[in-house]
Amino acid sequence: MGGRSKPEELATRSFEKQGDATAFFKAMLNRYRPGERVRDEDGLDVAALLERHTEYVAKVGYGVSHFQLMMTEHGTQCFRIIRKDGRGKDFSYPHCISQRPPSRKQEVAQALRRTVRFDLYKARDNLFATAVEFLDLQLQMDDQRLVVGLPGTGGRSIRPSNDQCRLQRFDVVWQRFNAVTRGPDGITKEAI
């Protein structure tokens, strides 16, 4: 005796099986770009699907104003609820279709991501700040650097060799880390 797929019933439409519902909402999701508002006619189907979410009350809050598409932190797209109070909350359409609660592993992974999220943002911001500072320093040093090079193509231009470029970059970095500053008290202090 073969298994038969379970039909899926929403307030706005019916599907013969879960796969049909998944294909329908996936196609809808792909019609929009991140940040784009979901049209009202599609919003009716999304609202009917959202009613099946295991955390419906928490997701909706004080009510739904409209839906839009957003990118998740994993680079995938999902629907986002824009509440009447202006705040947004994302939700998974496959979760609404299958109505399976997240596994213990998924809950732990999500909790760990939330725990380190701000540390990752801080590390990213520090990396970019350092890169910008290094580029500013390199641009300042370019004007003051004497380049001794080899003849380029055609014999008319002079270009530095690859080894000279590497040494000059190293010298710029080394000079930056060996810089000294004078504090407000006039005492010389190392930058590091």
ZIJOWO-V115694 format. One record per residue. NEAR is the number of other ideal C-beta (glycine too) atoms within 12 Angstrom. D_LAST is the distance of its C-alpha to the last C-alpha in whole Angstrom. Layout:
NEAR/D_LAST
NEAR/D_LAST
//
This chain:
3/75
4/72
6/69
9/70
14/67
17/66
16/67
30/64
19/66
25/64
15/65
22/65
21/66
16/67
23/66
16/68
19/65
26/61
18/60
21/62
32/60
23/57
19/58
29/59
40/55
22/53
15/55
28/55
34/51
19/51
20/53
26/50
14/46
20/43
15/44
22/47
23/50
35/53
17/56
14/58
14/61
29/58
26/57
21/60
32/60
40/56
31/57
28/60
40/57
40/55
24/58
30/57
31/54
19/53
21/51
21/53
13/53
14/49
32/49
24/51
20/50
16/52
18/54
32/53
23/53
24/52
39/51
30/48
33/46
28/43
19/40
18/39
17/35
13/37
9/38
18/42
27/44
34/46
43/48
33/46
40/48
31/48
23/49
15/51
14/48
14/46
17/44
25/44
30/44
29/44
36/47
35/48
40/51
26/52
27/51
32/54
31/57
23/56
22/56
15/54
14/51
19/48
12/48
10/46
10/43
15/43
13/42
13/40
16/38
19/38
14/37
14/34
18/33
14/33
12/31
16/28
15/29
12/26
14/23
16/24
14/24
13/21
14/19
15/21
14/20
14/16
14/17
14/19
14/17
16/14
14/17
14/18
17/15
19/15
17/19
15/18
25/16
23/18
14/21
16/20
23/20
17/23
11/25
14/23
21/23
13/27
20/28
15/30
17/33
16/36
13/39
13/39
9/42
8/45
9/44
8/43
12/39
16/36
17/34
21/31
16/31
12/29
13/27
19/26
20/25
13/23
17/22
24/21
22/19
16/17
21/16
26/15
19/13
16/12
19/12
24/10
15/7
13/8
18/8
14/8
15/10
12/13
11/13
7/17
8/18
8/17
10/15
11/12
13/9
13/6
16/4
10/0
//
